[in-house]
Structure formats: C-alpha cells, structure tokens
Amino acid sequence: MKKMLSAGLSAVLAVSMLAGCGSKTETPATTAAAGEVKTTAAEAGDGENQEPVTITFWDGNWNEDAFGPVKQAFEEKYPWITVEGEFQVDNGMSDKYTLALKNGTAPDVVACALDWITTFGNAGLLEPLDEYLAKDNIDTGNYVQGAIDASTIDGSLYGIPFRSETYVLFYNVDMLKEAGFTEPPKTWDDVLEIAAACTKDDKAGYGICGANYGNVSFQYITMLRCLGGDILTDDNKASALDTEAAIQAAELYDQLKQYAPASYLENSNVENRTLFASGKVAMYLTGIYDAETIAEANPDLNFACAMVPTGNDSERKTILGGWSVGISECSKNKEAAAKFVEFLTSTEIASMYTNTFTGTGEPAARFADYDASIMDANKEALQYAKALPAVGAIVPIRQTIFDNIQLALAGSEDAKTAILDASDKVNELLAQ
C-alpha cells in the first residue's frame, strides 16, 4: 500500500511541476476549479522577487508519512515559501489547538476536524478566508457543500475541506454467513438479531466504542439520526436529546454491549478495528479510513461495507465527518498560508494526502484498486451525510454525550436517565 501511495504521489508531483513550468505563458482562467492546482503568472518562475518565508502547519500524525511529497511539491511551486509540518497524536489534540490559538502560539495553518472549525471560527481564533479565495479565483462550489456550510460562520468561510467521510457498517461476510445471514442488516432491529446470532465462543457480534469521545459521540449521533432524531432542535436553540428517538438511540447503544467484546468500555475504534481484522467482531461502524489497515492486517479477511442501518421508517442521515484547513488568526504569514491552504485542498493533492475522500468528494488515490463491495457504500453514503450543527458549543456538547453514554455503558445510570441528564447539560451549554 505504501508503494502504491508513493507512486501515486510521484505522478501527481510530476504533473504539478510540469503545470507550473508550462503556465508561464498562459492566461489564468477566470475561476479555478477546486480540483486544479493553478499557477498564476505572478507565481510562476523561481520566486526571485519574493521575500523568503517559512510557514508552520499542524495536522494529525496519521498524515505524517504523506506530508513529505506534498511539502516537496508545494515548495517546488512556491520556491520562496518553506512549509514545516508538526504532527499531533489524537488524544488531547483539540485541547492543544485551543490553547495555542488562544495564547497566540499556534502555527500558521491548522488542519481541523469540521466541528473544530466551527468552534474556533466562532471564537475569532481563525482568519476568514474569503478575501484570499477571491483573490486567487477559487470556486468553493466544487467542494462538498456540507463541509463548506460547517465552516461558514455569519457569512464568512473559515476552513476549506481536504478530507470528507461518513460512517458505514463494516461487516464480516463469512461470520454473517455462518450465522445464517447472506445480506447485511438494513435496520437496527436487524443489527440486534444478527449480532446476537454471531456472538458465541470468543467472537462478538458487534463492536461498540466505550472509549474516545469522538468515536462514542459520533456513533451515538449517527444512530440517533438514523432513528429519525438529532441532537438539537431545527433552529439549534435547544437540545433534542429529550425526545423519544434520543432515548431509543441511547438504549440501543447500551443494548449492543451484550454482543460486544468484554473490553468494550476500554475500546475505541482502534481496538474495534483490530478485533474486526482478526475475525473476532462481526460488525462495527467506521469509515473508509479503516479499510487499508484491515486489508494489510488480514489480507484474507472477507469483509464488505454497507449503508448505516435505519429505524422507525426514518430516512438515512449520517454525520459528515472530515477535516478542513484554516489559517490561525495570529499568523504573521497569512498570504503564504493561504497559498498552502489552496494547494493542499486541491483535488489532485488532497487525493494523495487524505486516506478517505477529498473535500470535493473524490476517493483517495490509495483506493483505486479496491473492490466495489467496499467502495460503493462509502461513496454513496456521502449523499446522506450532514454536518453537525454549526454552534460554538458543539465540542462540549459532544463531550457531554460521551460522558453520559459512558455512564450508561458502565451501569452507573440507565440509558434513559443518562441521555436526559445530557439533554439538560446541553441546554446549559447553549445558554452560555
């Protein structure tokens, strides 16, 4: 897989560099498509008329291996700009960002989960991008609209997506077949039935997350939305966690633990992925980003992906997840930072950098040879994905959901009480 990624990047870099050389005599188009890496006449050449500048960039450590070739291509296109990357571990990452942005020590460019863009933009910690995009004729209409909506606050855009994804159901074809099922579940009642049938000996029917605030909150909200509910009212003014659908989703989440591995309270999706890859778990919710790791860990595993189940005759609605890049308000190099934001989010570069789908909805290059049984559901699922509410309190709201679902899983509260308590806390957060 790494060889394929490296080869793909090399091809893109070659095209990118040739485009830069060939653009010296071309007239720039009026508007650049999101998928293009444009070089304007002013940018072409060796940058002798530009002052050298170094910009800094933060992202998650899962992208560290892919950064080197991107850095090389960017600095080839903009030889007066050096970009230095620093890569963070997932645990505590948002807290580190928040502290750095607030005290003015943040990097020039930050890669953020979509809901972080909402929070940081609302707090005035990110630079609006509209002026830079207009100057370079970047058309945001080519990006996944939900990601643009999630990054737009009071009419200003604070982030451009380079990665988009949503949940699907990964399932072990052979485990389901051995239990008497030839099709994946379509409803949550089906999930319960199949999970029960697959749970025997040392094998679990379903992998739930009891650890990691991001995993637990996303999976609960996904269940809730596919049961016809949501976390907030339509106007985003009040909690909707006191509804029947919210209670039902909490009880479903808690009910699934009887078909989960014994370690469910300590399991994040990393542990669930490992268990699934080893043939110990029949089903779990995750995204396309897990496919490569599973295939590498167990090339013989017969697995496929299906749409997230629904319930209550509701329409499918999942969470649009993903990552965008923004510019820190405290950056001293905003013009150079904007060049990197535009470069990284172009389809051809993002498809090599991301491990899911690009901000324009194209699959990552590493999935070019993957079977339709894995890719089709993941691509189709994007049409059902909607961003989380664009409210400043979305991160603490997700933390509240995590805390209270954990209480239910641990048996400290029943699921109904736990989610109703969460609803009260969410209303308090919205009132602040």
JOQUILIN-V484208 format. One record per pair of residues at least 12 apart in sequence whose ideal C-beta (glycine too) atoms are under 6 Angstrom apart, sorted by sequence separation. I is the first residue (numbers start at 0). J is the second residue. D is the distance in Angstrom with one decimal. If there is no record, write none. Layout:
# JOQUILIN-V484208
i->I j->J d->D
i->I j->J d->D
This chain:
# JOQUILIN-V484208
i->27 j->39 d->4.8
i->70 j->82 d->5.6
i->271 j->283 d->4.8
i->170 j->183 d->5.0
i->180 j->193 d->5.4
i->346 j->359 d->4.9
i->350 j->363 d->5.5
i->351 j->364 d->5.3
i->146 j->160 d->3.8
i->228 j->242 d->5.4
i->260 j->274 d->5.9
i->344 j->358 d->5.4
i->350 j->364 d->4.8
i->403 j->417 d->4.3
i->346 j->361 d->5.5
i->22 j->38 d->4.2
i->228 j->244 d->2.9
i->324 j->340 d->4.9
i->146 j->163 d->5.7
i->227 j->244 d->5.0
i->228 j->245 d->5.2
i->268 j->285 d->5.6
i->272 j->289 d->5.0
i->276 j->293 d->4.6
i->403 j->420 d->5.8
i->66 j->84 d->4.8
i->142 j->160 d->5.6
i->178 j->196 d->3.9
i->226 j->244 d->4.8
i->403 j->421 d->3.9
i->19 j->38 d->4.5
i->178 j->197 d->4.8
i->324 j->343 d->5.8
i->23 j->43 d->4.5
i->143 j->163 d->4.7
i->276 j->296 d->4.1
i->15 j->36 d->5.4
i->22 j->43 d->5.6
i->226 j->247 d->5.6
i->276 j->297 d->4.8
i->360 j->381 d->5.9
i->400 j->421 d->5.7
i->93 j->115 d->5.8
i->223 j->245 d->5.8
i->226 j->248 d->5.4
i->399 j->421 d->5.1
i->63 j->86 d->4.2
i->174 j->197 d->5.3
i->100 j->124 d->4.1
i->223 j->248 d->4.0
i->399 j->424 d->4.8
i->56 j->82 d->5.7
i->60 j->86 d->4.1
i->129 j->155 d->5.8
i->222 j->248 d->4.5
i->399 j->425 d->5.9
i->129 j->156 d->5.5
i->51 j->79 d->5.3
i->52 j->80 d->5.6
i->53 j->81 d->4.4
i->54 j->82 d->5.3
i->55 j->83 d->5.2
i->56 j->84 d->4.9
i->57 j->85 d->5.4
i->58 j->86 d->5.8
i->59 j->87 d->5.9
i->60 j->88 d->5.8
i->127 j->155 d->4.1
i->128 j->156 d->4.9
i->222 j->251 d->5.8
i->396 j->425 d->5.3
i->49 j->79 d->3.7
i->121 j->152 d->5.8
i->46 j->78 d->4.4
i->117 j->149 d->6.0
i->120 j->152 d->4.5
i->125 j->157 d->4.5
i->396 j->428 d->5.8
i->45 j->78 d->5.7
i->46 j->79 d->3.6
i->219 j->252 d->5.6
i->395 j->428 d->5.3
i->116 j->150 d->4.7
i->113 j->149 d->4.6
i->392 j->428 d->4.3
i->120 j->157 d->3.6
i->392 j->429 d->6.0
i->116 j->157 d->5.5
i->116 j->158 d->3.9
i->207 j->255 d->5.0
i->57 j->106 d->4.8
i->207 j->256 d->5.9
i->56 j->106 d->5.8
i->205 j->255 d->5.1
i->55 j->106 d->3.6
i->55 j->107 d->5.3
i->56 j->108 d->4.5
i->57 j->109 d->5.2
i->58 j->110 d->3.9
i->207 j->259 d->4.8
i->54 j->107 d->4.2
i->205 j->258 d->4.7
i->214 j->267 d->5.1
i->204 j->258 d->3.8
i->205 j->259 d->5.8
i->209 j->263 d->4.7
i->214 j->268 d->4.8
i->166 j->221 d->5.2
i->209 j->264 d->3.9
i->210 j->265 d->5.4
i->203 j->259 d->5.4
i->207 j->263 d->5.4
i->210 j->266 d->6.0
i->211 j->267 d->3.6
i->15 j->72 d->5.1
i->19 j->76 d->5.0
i->203 j->260 d->4.6
i->209 j->266 d->5.8
i->210 j->267 d->4.7
i->208 j->266 d->6.0
i->16 j->75 d->5.3
i->208 j->267 d->5.6
i->8 j->68 d->4.1
i->12 j->72 d->4.6
i->198 j->258 d->4.6
i->208 j->268 d->5.8
i->187 j->251 d->5.8
i->194 j->258 d->3.8
i->206 j->271 d->3.6
i->319 j->384 d->3.8
i->218 j->284 d->5.3
i->288 j->354 d->4.8
i->317 j->383 d->5.3
i->319 j->385 d->5.7
i->288 j->355 d->5.0
i->316 j->383 d->5.9
i->317 j->384 d->4.9
i->319 j->386 d->4.7
i->287 j->355 d->5.0
i->315 j->383 d->4.5
i->303 j->372 d->4.1
i->304 j->373 d->5.2
i->316 j->385 d->5.9
i->306 j->376 d->5.6
i->305 j->376 d->5.5
i->304 j->376 d->4.2
i->304 j->377 d->5.8
i->206 j->280 d->4.2
i->202 j->279 d->5.7
i->203 j->280 d->5.0
i->204 j->281 d->5.0
i->205 j->282 d->5.2
i->206 j->283 d->3.5
i->225 j->307 d->5.5
i->290 j->373 d->5.6
i->197 j->281 d->3.9
i->225 j->309 d->4.6
i->226 j->310 d->4.6
i->227 j->311 d->4.8
i->226 j->311 d->5.3
i->227 j->313 d->3.5
i->226 j->313 d->5.9
i->225 j->315 d->5.8
i->287 j->377 d->4.3
i->224 j->316 d->4.2
i->221 j->317 d->5.3
i->221 j->318 d->5.7
i->220 j->318 d->5.8
i->217 j->318 d->5.8
i->31 j->136 d->5.3
i->30 j->136 d->4.8
i->31 j->137 d->5.6
i->174 j->281 d->4.3
i->30 j->138 d->4.8
i->33 j->141 d->3.4
i->32 j->141 d->5.6
i->33 j->142 d->5.4
i->171 j->281 d->5.0
i->170 j->282 d->4.6
i->168 j->282 d->5.9
i->169 j->283 d->5.8
i->169 j->285 d->5.5
i->166 j->284 d->4.8
i->190 j->308 d->5.4
i->166 j->286 d->5.9
i->187 j->308 d->5.0
i->164 j->286 d->4.4
i->183 j->305 d->3.7
i->186 j->308 d->5.2
i->164 j->287 d->5.9
i->185 j->308 d->5.9
i->187 j->310 d->4.4
i->184 j->308 d->5.1
i->186 j->310 d->5.5
i->173 j->301 d->4.9
i->172 j->301 d->4.5
i->171 j->302 d->5.5
i->172 j->303 d->5.6
i->169 j->304 d->5.7
i->167 j->304 d->4.5
i->168 j->305 d->4.7
i->168 j->307 d->5.9
i->166 j->307 d->5.6
i->264 j->408 d->6.0
i->166 j->317 d->5.4
i->165 j->317 d->4.5
i->256 j->408 d->5.9
i->235 j->388 d->4.8
i->165 j->319 d->5.9
i->253 j->407 d->4.8
i->165 j->320 d->6.0
i->235 j->390 d->5.3
i->164 j->320 d->5.1
i->164 j->321 d->5.6
i->231 j->388 d->5.0
i->163 j->321 d->4.0
i->162 j->321 d->4.7
i->162 j->322 d->4.3
i->160 j->321 d->5.5
i->253 j->414 d->4.2
i->160 j->323 d->4.6
i->159 j->323 d->5.7
i->250 j->414 d->4.5
i->158 j->323 d->3.3
i->159 j->324 d->5.9
i->249 j->414 d->4.1
i->158 j->325 d->4.2
i->157 j->325 d->5.3
i->246 j->415 d->5.0
i->249 j->418 d->3.9
i->246 j->418 d->5.9
i->150 j->323 d->5.4
i->245 j->418 d->5.5
i->145 j->319 d->4.2
i->146 j->321 d->5.7
i->240 j->418 d->5.4
i->241 j->419 d->5.8
i->159 j->340 d->5.7
i->216 j->397 d->3.9
i->219 j->400 d->5.7
i->240 j->421 d->5.4
i->241 j->422 d->4.3
i->161 j->343 d->5.4
i->240 j->422 d->3.6
i->161 j->344 d->4.6
i->216 j->400 d->4.6
i->238 j->422 d->4.4
i->159 j->344 d->4.4
i->216 j->401 d->4.9
i->219 j->404 d->5.5
i->240 j->425 d->6.0
i->212 j->398 d->5.5
i->215 j->401 d->4.6
i->238 j->425 d->3.9
i->161 j->349 d->4.2
i->238 j->426 d->4.9
i->212 j->401 d->4.0
i->215 j->404 d->5.4
i->162 j->353 d->4.2
i->164 j->355 d->3.9
i->164 j->356 d->5.9
i->162 j->355 d->5.4
i->163 j->356 d->5.0
i->163 j->358 d->5.8
i->161 j->358 d->5.0
i->160 j->358 d->3.2
i->209 j->408 d->5.0
i->125 j->325 d->4.5
i->126 j->326 d->4.1
i->126 j->328 d->5.2
i->125 j->328 d->5.8
i->124 j->328 d->5.4
i->137 j->341 d->5.9
i->131 j->337 d->3.7
i->116 j->323 d->5.2
i->126 j->333 d->5.9
i->113 j->321 d->5.6
i->116 j->325 d->5.9
i->167 j->376 d->4.9
i->112 j->322 d->5.9
i->167 j->377 d->5.5
i->110 j->322 d->5.4
i->111 j->323 d->5.9
i->167 j->380 d->5.2
i->110 j->324 d->5.2
i->165 j->380 d->4.9
i->108 j->324 d->5.8
i->109 j->325 d->5.7
i->142 j->358 d->4.8
i->165 j->381 d->6.0
i->142 j->359 d->5.6
i->143 j->360 d->5.3
i->141 j->359 d->5.4
i->165 j->384 d->3.7
i->105 j->327 d->4.1
i->107 j->330 d->4.2
i->105 j->329 d->5.8
i->107 j->332 d->5.1
i->103 j->329 d->4.3
i->108 j->336 d->5.0
i->107 j->336 d->4.2
i->108 j->339 d->5.5
i->149 j->386 d->3.6
i->148 j->386 d->5.8
i->145 j->385 d->5.7
i->149 j->389 d->5.7
i->145 j->386 d->4.4
i->80 j->335 d->4.8
i->82 j->339 d->5.6
i->77 j->338 d->5.7
i->73 j->342 d->5.2
i->121 j->391 d->3.7
i->117 j->389 d->5.0
i->114 j->387 d->5.3
i->118 j->391 d->5.8
i->117 j->393 d->5.7
i->118 j->394 d->5.1
i->54 j->332 d->5.0
i->114 j->393 d->4.6
i->52 j->332 d->5.3
i->54 j->335 d->5.1
i->54 j->336 d->5.3
i->52 j->335 d->4.8
i->69 j->352 d->5.5
i->65 j->352 d->5.0
i->0 j->291 d->5.6
i->36 j->345 d->4.6
i->34 j->346 d->3.2
i->34 j->359 d->5.8
i->33 j->359 d->5.0
i->11 j->347 d->5.3
i->11 j->351 d->5.4
i->8 j->351 d->4.7
i->7 j->351 d->5.7
i->7 j->364 d->4.1
i->4 j->365 d->5.2
